[in-house]
Amino acid sequence: MNKTRSTLAQKDMLHHLHPYTNARAHQEVGPLIIERGEGVFVFDEDGKPYIEAMAGLWSAALGFSNKRLVAAAEKQMSTLPFYHLFGHKSHSPSIQLAEKLIDMAPVPMSKVFFTNSGSEANDTVIKLVWYLNNAQGKPARKKLISRIGGYHGITLASASLTGLPANQRGFDVPLPGFLHVGNPHHYRNALPGETEEQFADRLAAELDALIVHEGPETIAAFVGEPLMGAGGVIVPPRTYWEKIQKVCRKHDILVVADEVICGFGRTGNMFGSQTYDIKPDIMILSKQLSSSYQPISAILINDRVYQGIADQTKAFGALGHGFTGGGHPVAAAVALENLKIIDEEDLVARAAHMGEILRRGLQDFSDHPLVGEVRGAGLIAAVELVADRATKAPLETPGTLGRFLAGRAQEHGMITRNMGDAIAFCPPLIISESEVRSLLDRFGMALDDTS
Ligand code: PLP
């Protein structure tokens, strides 16, 4: 590509190693530099607007210009810009946020542990569960089960939970003791003629067989996203979670709901655990918790988990785990204000309503020769592109169609994300009906360009 680049773009290419980016291709493609945001739009350095159909990284629930969040950060910055929770210290924003999250939780939870990212939270959960099992005289109960296509982050342990080849290739993960079972994508993974119910039964039986094969006394927890996000917006069959939980309970295996994407309205209820009737022992929250205006994540543990951990800290003198920024007062203050706005503006109901309009609009493309499946729940959806609708086959190199369409969408003023050949939609919860229609128009133009 031969185009004139701004000074900023040149400096980007000179100095950045970008996450999730082909470093060599970046020297050709160059960066899209986003300069400011307004509502559901972001603007590049030439002033071109883009609908942010992914809410950034599935996260900016309130869009990109909420002044109340800015004011909350400013107020906290000028009162107490930093403090920590180590060694019996505490501060008001973190205390208030912990109380709020316990109040909101869809099942009785006992305590909150704050971290800074979804990856750190998943890593911390693994360590806490190991710590708990050591405390309870079950040192063999250490293996973790997650799903192929699941996404739980990129630190060593969370990348081991993650079931995506791109996060494991070349990184020497997964670590030993991390097991992956099939995911509940009926369109892709069901056997010919298998109903959703039969498919869910089969997945639960496979989980049960794996646990029995490994030895139930060696399995610590099952970790899953209520609706799988980064793996392609995989909506589980209606009875999937009920069946999976039954297997876990039978073998006394903890159920961990990674709500990093689903939490705070995304699936049309406050939590994905409500949408799919999950009763988790542990919940992981991030992203829409603060609309990502500040990095923050939270782990909610039930009393059974807490009591075991607390006993162990008594034996060891202290919990040897914690992050400098965990429960950061500015992040906590922003999260509190963010949750207040979600509540005041009834954004969970709005997500359900706008999601219906979005999914109905996407369904209108389902006769298109390139559209294999339209799926979603609440305000999260995906359109899976195929080269052949009868065989569901992608082009020879999977991801080619998706990548091309996402590129065309960007030309048409919309930022979306292709996960292979699935195009994801996860706009801010504040999106209006006319903005949903504009998003659909831009998708239609990009799809036409791809045909
Ligand atoms: N868990 C889920 C379900 C996610 O979607 C993500 C990120 O997209 C993570 C964990 C990791 O979060 P982070 O990127 O903040 O480490």
Boltz pocket constraint, residues with backbone or C-beta under 6 A from the ligand:
constraints:
  - pocket:
      binder: B
      contacts: [[A, 57], [A, 116], [A, 117], [A, 118], [A, 119], [A, 120], [A, 122], [A, 151], [A, 152], [A, 153], [A, 154], [A, 225], [A, 229], [A, 230], [A, 258], [A, 259], [A, 260], [A, 261], [A, 286]]
      max_distance: 6.0
